[in-house]
């Protein structure tokens, strides 16, 4: 059986080249490629003698209280401040109103986005508090109207109330989302104020 690593002989007269002769050490391995420079932006290679050992006694301990955050840290805020920026308030208010319009087709879950938004975001700014409160009051009113509609489906009027409530919920939620996105306050019509300031 022949060695699979041996190269077949090549005839130089046919345009081929002669295989390289292994180094004198007899290992049969080719030398490593020359050192390459690192690509732009990469760490440079270590110095020729390596890095210096740590100073005698080690490095100094961190300052009391830890290191301060780097300047311009994206999540740094003033101590005790958990207010949303105006653009974030507009975004969350818009999403809460849209959530009411999307979940209206599940009939009983349409109030969940406004309830969760109210509980989580009510203390994060006056704009978001106003919008989550208005959305929650409206969704609770629409839930009552849906319950009345489902009860009255035994008589004909319920088959009119249920789709009307769904349409009213979608239309007014979209109007509220547009107003919130513009940074304007909005009060839903036909809304019972269950939650007040």
Secondary structure, DSSP 8 states (H G I E B T S, - for coil): ---TT------GGGT--------TTS-------------TTS-----TT------TT------TT-----TT-TT---TT-----HHHHHHHHHHHHHHHHHGGGGSSSTTHHHHHHHHHHTTS-HHHHHHHHHHHHHHHHHHHHHHHHHHGGGSTTHHHHHHHHHHHHHHHHHHHHHHHHHT-----TT----S--
